[in-house]
Amino acid sequence: MFQMMNEQLAREQMVTRLGEAQQLRVATRVVRARRLSRKAERAAQQARLALARAL
């Protein structure tokens, strides 16, 4: 019986760790997407500035 309790506890901890890892991956993707979005906005702003100067 004690062995089964240990196995169940280990299984629950593994599920918890897998959930935490999944959340970390999602958060990392969100941060990367925000960074790329800001970079694209800066590039667009620079292109608008260059166009305005050329006119």
Rosetta blueprint (number, residue, H / E / L):
1 M L
2 F H
3 Q H
4 M H
5 M H
6 N H
7 E H
8 Q H
9 L H
10 A H
11 R H
12 E H
13 Q H
14 M H
15 V H
16 T H
17 R H
18 L H
19 G H
20 E H
21 A H
22 Q H
23 Q H
24 L H
25 R H
26 V H
27 A H
28 T H
29 R H
30 V H
31 V H
32 R H
33 A H
34 R H
35 R H
36 L H
37 S H
38 R H
39 K H
40 A H
41 E H
42 R H
43 A H
44 A H
45 Q H
46 Q H
47 A H
48 R H
49 L H
50 A H
51 L H
52 A H
53 R H
54 A H
55 L L
